[in-house]
């Protein structure tokens, strides 16, 4: 029985998503919570494996439960009897506790063909920066990066939009062996919110390692006047890592949404994504 889980977490005190020996990770905490409910170990498949310190408000995962585990889910009365898959989220929240830094916001039976990682068609991230023009809100210190300069948001937005499209983003990715750096950047732009904080929305079919934070760092260099708007494309097309800008901190980055096709296209999308990975070595769906 495949269950879809919608997940949110504050990444501040996690060593990223992926389970690691001797480190606290989001996957480790959530799998342990569900294991307590179903009586044995479980393994999640996630849409995007976020790095240490990165947050999520719209992460998606799936988990496959065997007959014995599913029987534990359906054995309770009340809501579990009416909607056992939907009750999983609430029961996990009960195990995690009222003030947990990771939670499951919703759960449901996954549609046929659904794969949280391979069925996804895009991921969206948000990055928040407080500069000297906006000031600093201590209540948002965990999800906002502070830049001690006054940034030109119009120049940053112009630079971001020049990068949209299908390109090789090797200059903006931390290389991984046999992994492609070709991505389709679907949307990238900057604006100030009601509090004056600079907010980037970044959407792509998938992201390679550290890609969003590198793109943000290049735009900050433009906002500070250290790079011109056109330089971000020149650097991209050089296809090599550069010291012309800094990769910004993980704390300002949040995975906000994962997009999927209509239910009748889920299986085909998963097959297509797996085939592309097999052909070119891509880590399709790898997170930030």
Secondary structure, DSSP 8 states (H G I E B T S, - for coil): -EEEEEEEE-GGGSS-SS--TTS--HHHHHHHHHHHHHSS---EEES----TT-EEEEEEEEEE--HHHHHHHHTSSTHHHH-HHHHHHHHHHHHH-TT-SEEEEEEEE--TT--TTTTEEEEEEEEEEE-TTT---GGGGGG-EE-SS---HHHHHHHHHHT-EEEE-GGGS---TT---EEEEEEEEEEE-TTS-EEEEEEES---TTHHHHHHHHHHHHHTTSS-TTHHHHHHHHTS--SSS----GGGEEEEEEEE--GGGHHHHHHHHHHHHHHH---TT---
